[in-house]
Amino acid sequence: MTSTPNAAPNTDLGNEPVTVIGLGLMGRALAAAFLEAGHPTTVWNRTPGRADELLARGAVLAPSAADALRASPLIVVCLSDAAAVRDALGAHRAELAGRTLVNLTSGTSDEARELSTWTSGDYVDGAIMAIPEVIGRPEAFLLFSGAPKAFERHRDSLGRLGNATFFGEDPGLASLYDVALLGVMWGTLNAFLHGAALLGAAKVDATTFAPFANQWVGSVTGFVSAYADQIDRGAYPAEDATLETHLATMKYLVRESVAAGIDTDWPARIQALAERAINAGHVGSSYAGLIEVFRGRA
Ligand SMILES: NC(=O)c1ccc[n+]([C@@H]2O[C@H](COP(=O)([O-])OP(=O)(O)OC[C@H]3O[C@@H](n4cnc5c(N)ncnc54)[C@H](OP(=O)(O)O)[C@@H]3O)[C@@H](O)[C@H]2O)c1
């Protein structure tokens, strides 16, 4: 089956019509979730041939990006980056007047703010904290910020994609949360991969290590809540362990890595950060005292 433009969307389903621009891995999942929820869904992608499955499920393929914008009051765009959004929609910006552009493309907070003044309609920026497979399910969560009235108007539709949270009118805030949360993910995954390499050198499989890593990550979530409170109060009493105690144990991680013949970059960085906080006077602080290093004050 090839993607050929078809007739106007069926709007008698009671849900607002939605347009999805960009049918990559994520865009296809977004369009599928709207279809599943009964939204008349118009789609468009730069390269033809990506809409076939969606068309079989009732989507309408617009013959051009301009037609796609004209088809719905809510336009969801999910492309590689902000430059791609400008590329795809730049020539048709006038069509956005009176519509809401929800940009689920990853980018920086400044890019989101620039796009909010670039578009001629209402602008809501969004971040998808999920993989395509879980879009439309409650475990998917999406973060939004930008035009408050436009978000409210389309809240129900956007909620079809997953759990939706709105952070207010700064269009950059969703992107800022996005990179901060991705940093949490990368930090956690790097720690897991390093641990898997260390135990792998002792012939322990990653699948054997994984349940213990997961259990420990669960405990760490408790530390996150306790330290968040300390960070907000600007006081880091060592109610559990001092940074000095942490540092001593970090050195074991470095030594074990050297002994196992694996890369020491990750544990050495962790140790160096703790040493900087201690040199700045946080020897007796809780682990939360490291915030001063990240804030550039130590
Ligand atoms: N995949 C995930 O798990 C995930 C999770 C969270 C957030 N995201 C974000 O979602 C966005 C899309 O990711 P993806 O995984 O769907 O990527 P992808 O599969 O590589 O799809 C990229 C899409 O961008 C389009 N595109 C790129 N440059 C373009 C241009 N100049 N003009 C028009 N269209 C252009 C591509 O069109 P063509 O088909 O014509 O190349 C394609 O539709 C990214 O910002 C990503 O960070 C993805």
The ligand as an ORCA input file, in Angstrom:
! r2SCAN-3c Opt
* xyz 0 1
  N      11.811      8.034     19.707
  C      11.724      8.280     21.032
  O      11.757      7.366     21.884
  C      11.541      9.704     21.515
  C      11.238      9.930     22.872
  C      11.055     11.241     23.316
  C      11.205     12.285     22.433
  N      11.516     12.041     21.123
  C      11.688     13.188     20.227
  O      10.765     13.125     19.153
  C      11.349     13.724     17.983
  C      11.213     12.749     16.828
  O      11.894     11.546     17.169
  P      11.705     10.215     16.327
  O      12.220      9.100     17.174
  O      10.345     10.143     15.774
  O      12.748     10.494     15.131
  P      12.760      9.892     13.673
  O      12.134      8.545     13.624
  O      14.155     10.029     13.181
  O      11.808     10.872     12.832
  C      12.246     12.159     12.491
  C      11.140     12.862     11.751
  O      11.569     14.193     11.448
  C      11.320     14.420     10.059
  N      12.234     15.447      9.566
  C      13.559     15.578      9.826
  N      14.056     16.674      9.212
  C      13.004     17.245      8.557
  C      12.878     18.406      7.758
  N      13.929     19.213      7.520
  N      11.651     18.693      7.259
  C      10.585     17.909      7.509
  N      10.643     16.774      8.243
  C      11.852     16.465      8.771
  C      11.513     13.074      9.410
  O      10.917     13.075      8.149
  P      11.423     12.091      6.981
  O      10.650     10.809      7.179
  O      11.062     12.815      5.747
  O      12.909     11.904      7.155
  C      10.762     12.205     10.419
  O       9.371     12.298     10.237
  C      12.805     14.037     18.331
  O      12.932     15.409     18.672
  C      13.065     13.152     19.540
  O      14.087     13.666     20.403
  C      11.675     10.773     20.633
*
